[in-house]
């Protein structure tokens, strides 16, 4: 589905889960926790990723986010039933949630809807090198990505930012629209007039979100937006490069679908290196703040 996740093996989860209070942050609460950090940095983006895909407008955002929330709850319930869901007291989970709290206040300029998202961060005990953020701010990391790659906080923040960026740029929404509009043979006119079946698709996704594959352009966008989110949160921009160097070193042992869907070749590293100067000032300003 995205950077470090091939979640098809989890698609059969059926149990509904109620969100725990300590799992959930409203974005407005995140602003308070950040003590006004977002107001201290420029509102204009430093990286250039252009406009988001207009295709996403063919799928209702709220319905997609609701569907994602249900899938996420099912996955967390399955993990808990297997004893794989880390408790709130887990140090690694606390570390992830602290990183998320620092980055969430910088999300709204990239997507105004995120101010109303009920952000969640969970940790699943698994050897998989995986992490994801579903539409609506539902984040999960697998212990394998933290342990096998021996990630620093700065490198972990780059993953967090990348995954958040997929949700903020609504890559899943655009992919669902493109896939289903093509598959159903709907005309553009019919879609624009009333969305037709696309609204039903968003409300009844089933396992579709778990098998979406992002394009290379989506991945590049997520890299750069994630880089800026992390820099604005006082995480070292250079860590984006060392992260992908570790990914490359992991090679074929990273797990099914890892390198095939998220290549870690030199082009990706060069793109990030070219953008480091654009966000270095944001990082230095955040550090001083």
N, C-alpha and C positions, 0 to 999 in steps of 0.2 A: 504494500500500500504506500509506504513512503520510506524515508531514508534507511532505517535499519530494520524494517519490519516485513516479514512474510508471515501473515497471521492466518493463513488458510487452515492450519491445524487446529485453530481455536474457533472455527466458524460454527461448530455444533453446540455451543453453549446455549442452554435453554432457561436457566434459572434467572428470575428477575432479582435485582438487588436494589436495596434502598441505600442512597448515598449517606455516608457517615458525616456528621458535622465537621469533623477534623479533616476531612478530605476535600472540603469545598471552600473555594474563595470566590466571592463576588469581586469583580474587577475594581469596584469602588473601594472595597475594603483593602485591596492591594495598594491602592493609591495612599491610603492612610499608613499602611505598614511601611511604605517606601518613604514616608516623611517628606512628601513633596518633591521627590527626586526628579520626576518627569518634568516639572515646571522649570527646572534649572538648565535644561538642554534645549537646543534649537528644535523647532517643530518640523522643519523641512528635512526630508530624507537626504542623506549623503550618497547612498548607493543609487544607481540608476537601473530600475527594473521595469520601467514603462507602466502602462495601464494594465489592469487585470483583464482577463478574458471576458468579453461580453456574453459568452455562452452561459456563464454561471447564472445570468439573470433569467434563464429559462427554467430554472429549478428553484422553488421557494426555499429560501435560506432557513427559515424557522423549522420547516418540516424536515429538512435534511439534518439540522442540528438535533432535533428531537429524536430522529431515528438513530443518529450516532450515539446519543446519550443512552438509549435503550441497549444498543449493542455493547457499549462500554460497561454498563451495569451487569449485563449477562456475563461478559468476560471476567469481570472482577469477582462475581459470584462463583464462577467455575474455579478460578484460582484460589479463592478462599476455601471452597469445599475440598480442594486438594492440599490445603495447607501451604500453598505457594504464595499467598498474598502477604506481603510484609506488614507487620503491625505498625501503628503510629509511632511507637517507641524505637523503631529500627533506625540506627544512625545513618545508614545510607539513604533511607527514605526522607529523613529529616533534612539531610544535605540537599536532596533533589527539590524538596519543597521550599527551602530557603533560596535556592537558585531561581526557582519559578517566581517567588514573591518579588525578587529584584527585577525580573524582566517583564512581568505582567503590566506594570504601570506604563511601559513604553509601547504597548500593543495598540491602543486606540487610534493613533495616527495612521496605522496601516489598515484598520478595519473598525469603524465606529460601532459596529454591532458587538464588539468584544467587551464593551463596557457593561453589557448585560449578561455575559456568559458566566456560568457557574463553573469556574476553573477547578479541575481536579488533577492531582498528581498521585500516582500509585506506583509501587515497585513489585514486580513479579519475580519470584525466585526461579530462575531458569538459566541454562547455559547458553541460550540463544544470544547472539549479538544483535539486539533489537531495541527500538524505542519508537514511539509514535505519538502524534497528537491528532485526535479526531476533530471534525467540525464541532464548534462549540467549546473548545478548550479542554477536551478530555485527554489527559496525558498519561502514558505509562512507559516505564523503563523496565528492562530485564536486567537481572544482576549480571548476566554474562557480559554485557557491554561495558559495565563498570569494572568488573574484576579481570576479565581477559585482556582488556586494553589498558588497564591501570590508569584510568583517566584522572587528570587533575580537575580541580573545580572549574578552571578556565575552559578546558576541553569539554567537560560535561555541559557547561553553559552554551557552547557552540552547538552541541547536539540539541539541547533544549530550545535554543533560538531557531534552529533549522526546522524542527518539528512544529513549533508554534507558527512559524512563517507559512508552512503548508496550510494551516487552518486559517490564518489571517488573510492570505491571498486567495483563499477559497478554491484551491486546486481540485479538491474532491468534488465540489459543486460543479465546476466546469467540466470535469471528466465524466461525471454522471450525465450531465446534459448532452455532451457530445456523443457518448456511447449509446444512450437510449434514444436520442433523436434520430441517429443514424439507423439503429437497429429496428425502430418502429416505422421507419420510412415517413416520418411526419414532415410536412412542408414547413418552411420557416414562417409563412403567413399564419398557419394554424397555431404554431407555437406562440407567436407574438400576440395573437388574438385572445387566447385563453389558456395557454399552456397545455391544454388537452391532457394526455396521459402522463406528462412529465411531473405534474403535481402528485399524482398517485405513486409514481416511481419513488419520489423523495420520501413519501410517507410509508412506503412498504419496501424498503431496500433489502430486507433479509440480510444476506451475507455479502452484498455487493461492496460495501465499504471496505471489507477485509481483503478484497482481491483487486482493488484499483491499482493501476500502475501509472505513476507519474511520468511525464515526458522529461527529456533532458532540459528543456527550457524551464519546466517547473522546478527541477532540482537546482538549477543555477539560481533562479529567483530565491528559493528557500535558503540556499547558501548565503546569498548576499544580504537578504533581509535579516536572517538569523545572525549574521556577522554584526550588523548594525544594532540589533536588539541587545546582543551581548556587550558590545562596546559601550552603549549607553548605560548599561548596568554595571560598568566598571570591571568587565572581564577582558583579559588581555587579547587583543585582536589576533596576534601572532599564533594563538592557540588553535585557530581554525586550520592553520597549515600543519602543525604538529599532530592534530587530530587525524587529518587525512593521511599523513605519513604513517601513523599507526594503523589506520584502516588498510592501507596498501600492504603493510607488513603482515597483517592478519591473513591476507591472501584467501585461497580457497577454503581455508578452515573456518571461515566466518559463518557458514551455515547456508541452507538452501535459499536461493534467490538473492543473497546479499550483494555479491559483486555484479550479478547480471542486471539488477534493477538500480543499483546505486554505485556506478563505477567510481573508483578512487584513483584514476589515472593522473598523469602529470598535467593534463589540461585543466582539470578541476583545481588542482593546487595552484597553477599559474593564474587562473582567474581570481582566486582568493588573494594571492600575493599582490596582484594588480590593484585590488581594492583596499588593501591595508592602509595606505596613506589617507584614504578618504574618511576613515573612521577613527584614525589614531587620535585626532583632536577630541572627538567625543569621549573616547576612553580616558584621556588625560583630564578632561573637564570633570567627568564622573568621579575619577579618583580624588580630585581636589575637593569635590562636594561632599 
